[in-house]
């Protein structure tokens, strides 16, 4: 039996080849191209538990899906930073029912309560 795709996708699975959280290569070059102080601002936000979207998924520079950056998640995991957003998203990853099925189930529950 083939594993199902998660119903909910919230993060990039692995760092992009030019993720600014890389310590060398194209990612490091991208980080160096940021305006002065911007990298420090990003790191402070990530360390404070803020969500950081992957540059390839933002509306401005990517496909508009705004998925959580794998490099930012790795940095947060290294420092044991977990947010409510991360916990909620991880729990939603396991949801397998479709929206239509979910709404039918909820309507049935509400109807039974009347």
C-alpha angles and dihedrals in degrees: 000000000000116000115249122244112248114264091222125046118190108153144043107253098221137010117279117246088254101035109154089224090070115105095220145011125034093342092056090047090053090050091051090052092061119105115269111285095010095106091050089050091051093049093048090052094048091047089050089056099259120151115249119197122216111258089232091059104044121106090241100050108010146026098306098247093115096212119180112265114252091215092053090048091050091052091049092047091050089056094039093244112158124173134197087247091057093048092049093048093048090052091049091051088073095054108113105172120097122246090251092053091046092052092048090051092048093047089052091051093049092046091053090052094058 
